[in-house]
Amino acid sequence: MDRRLETLLIRNVQDRQGKAGVAQAKLAFQLFREQFVGPRWEALAERGARVQRPLWASTSTKNPRYADLLYVDNLIGPATVNTMPEATIAAFQNHGHIARTIDQGVDEARATLDQLSRADVDWAVLSGALEREGVEAFAKSFQDALSGIEMKLAEVSRR
């Protein structure tokens, strides 16, 4: 998210760098919670529907100016999945804090995105691009995993 914001050369939002991704995730979690409650959801659940949990993907911190667990410590909550590289897992084991944080600071998250919107950040375009890139990356990883399995299967079959 920050790399995209930097390319937009936005003025007066430097204090929001490192916060936009967390803010968007916190607000996405609020939307998630709203979708999976009430009579409509209960009727679906009675028929076997299951909650599709939010995925915080590849949450290592890419910017060395930020805390190494910025995208982990701030997104802890129920019914979520967080995929982390081994170095981030080790960092969390070393100095992470287990606490429900996903729904803390929601007003600040809204303020962060509001400020960026006032700076002419088009969230629909930015989020759409990031979502497409994320889906493409996961699809490639999945295809790579399948290819690896097929190669192993072919190797075992030749024996």
Secondary structure, DSSP 8 states (H G I E B T S, - for coil): -HHHHHHTT-TT-GGGTTTHHHHHHHHHHHHHHHHT-HHHHHHHHHTT------EE-S----STTS-TTHHHHTT--TT-EE---HHHHHHHHHH------TTSSHHHHHHHHHHHHHTT--HHHHHHHHHHHHHHHHHHHHHHHHHHHHHHHHHHHH-
